[in-house]
Amino acid sequence: MTEIHSIPSFDLPATLAGRIAGPALRGHYAVIYFYPKDNTSGCTIEAVAFTALYPRFQKLGARIIGVSRDSLRSHENFTRKYAIPYPLIADEDEVLCRAFDVLREKSLYGRKYRGIDRSTFLFDRSGRLRES
C-alpha cells in the first residue's frame, strides 16, 4: 500500500482546464477526490454535493478536482449535465489512481473486478497531505 504525503507529479487531461499538472496545485489548498464512474448514482450525488459546496471552497482559495478512469468525453458530458464548476481529470491509464493507491478488488453480483475506492485527499498550500 502506497502512502501519499504530498501531491505527486502528474500532467493529465481534464475538463475546464485542458490539462492539470501536480505542481500547478501548489500555492492553493487542493481537494482531490476519486470516484468510480460518471453518471452512476453515488458518484453523481458526490459530484453534486461538491458543486453545492464549491463557492465555499473558492472563498477559502481551495481547488476541487475530481478523478476517475472515465474518458475526457465522458467527463465533459457529466460536467455539462450537472453543471459541475470544477475540473474532472480523465485518468484512463490509472496514473493518479495508482499514485494514490485507490484501486481495490471489488465484487458486484459475484463478479470480481478492480475499481476505484471512493477517496478524498486534502492538501495544504505547500502540497502536503493534511487529511484523507
N, C-alpha and C positions, 0 to 999 in steps of 0.2 A: 504494500500500500504506500503510495507516494504521499508525502506531506508537503503541502504548499505553505510557504512563508511569505512570498511576495508575488506580485504579478509576473507571470512568466513572459518570455519574449515570444511574440507571435505577430502575424500580419495576415488577417483573413477577411474575406468579403463579408459585407454587412449592408443591411438596409439603411437608408437615410445618409450614411456616411461614405458609401462606396467600399471602403476598407477600414478596418480598425487595427491598430498596432498597439501591442502592450505598452511600450514606452510612452506613447501619447497619453496614456491614462494617468501618468504621474503628474502631481500638482492638483489632482482632483480626488475627492472621495469617489470610489467606484463600487457599485453593487453589480456583481456578475452572477446571474442566475442561470442554471442549466435546467432544461425541461425536455421531456421525451419527444413530443411531436406537436407540430402546428395543428390547430383545428380539432384537437381532442378535448373532451370536457374539462378535465383537471388542468390542462395546460392553458386553455382559454380563460378559465377562472383566474389562474395565476397572472396571466398577461394583463387581463382587465383590471385586476387589483393593483398591479404595479402602475398601470396607466392612471388609475384614480389617485394614486399617491405621487405621481410624477411631479406636480407643481411643488409639493413639499420638499422633495429631493432636490429640485432645481434651486430652491431658496437656500438650501444648505451647500450648494455647489457640488452636489453629488451627481455622478453619471450612472444611469441604469443601462445595463446591457444584458440582453437575453441570448442564450446559446442553445442550439440544438443541432442535430445532424441533418436537418431538412435542407433542401436546396435554397438558394437565394430567391428563386422564383416563388417557391412555397412561402418563404418569409415575406416577400413583397405582397402576396395575396393576403396573408394573415394580417399584416400591418394595415393594409387598406380596409379590410373587412371590419377590424376592431379599432381603427384609428389609433394605433399604437405609436406614441410620440418619441420613442427611444429606439436605438438600433438593435437589430437581431443579427447575430453572427451565424453564418452558414458554415458549420464545422463538419462538412461532409466526409473529410478524411480523419476525423476524430482527433485532430491535433490538440485542441484545448481539452476535450473530454479525457484524453489520456494524461495530459499535464495535470489536470485537476483530480484525476482518479475518480471519475464519477460513473464509469461504466460498470455495470453489475450483471450477473446472470439473473434473469427473471423467468417467470413461468406464467403463461396465460392459457387456460383451458388445457393444461397438461403439456403444452408445447414450451420448450425451453428456448430462450433467446437472450442475446446480450443487448441491454438497453441502458439508457441514462437514468441514474438515480437522481431524482429531483433534489437539487442542492443550490444553496445561495452562499456567496462569499462577499464579505465587506472588507474593502481595502482603504487604508488611510491615504493622505496626500503624498506620502513618500513611497507608496506602493506596497506597504507591509500589510499582511493579513491581520485583521482585527477580530473578525467573527466569521464563523462558518456553521 
